[in-house]
């Protein structure tokens, strides 16, 4: 997986054009969003059913044939989530900085 470490938006590196297809984009954006919330708020509920529904629906709406089993899709998602979670935890001071109001 190629990623240069820059995070351009809260939802992840979607502006960098690193995805092969919409399924990869959805997987990365969702995993990043969940990792961001878990790193920032120190909690999180991850639903395998929700993850699979998101990925399968994205694939179907973009005419992408998914040959991976549910287990393989979940393994990919959780590997991506773990990558982003570690990245964000290492940058924790950046996450909790708030602009003065």
MOSULMO-V792231 format. One line per field, one symbol per residue. psi: psi as a letter, one per 20 degrees, with the letter a starting at -180 (. if undefined). burial: I if it has 24 or more other C-alpha atoms within 12 Angstrom, else O. A space follows every 50 residues. Layout:
BEGIN
psi: ???
burial: ???
END
This chain:
BEGIN
psi: pppjipohrhjakhiiljqhrhgggggggggggghgghhgikrqppoggg ggggghggggijlppoiqrgggghggghggggghggghhhkghhhipqqp .
burial: OOOOOOOOOOIIIIOOOOOOOIIIIIIIIIIIIIIIIIIIOOOOOOOOOO IIOIIIOOIOOOOOOOOOOOOOIIOIIIOIIIIIIOIIOOOOOOOOOOOO O
END
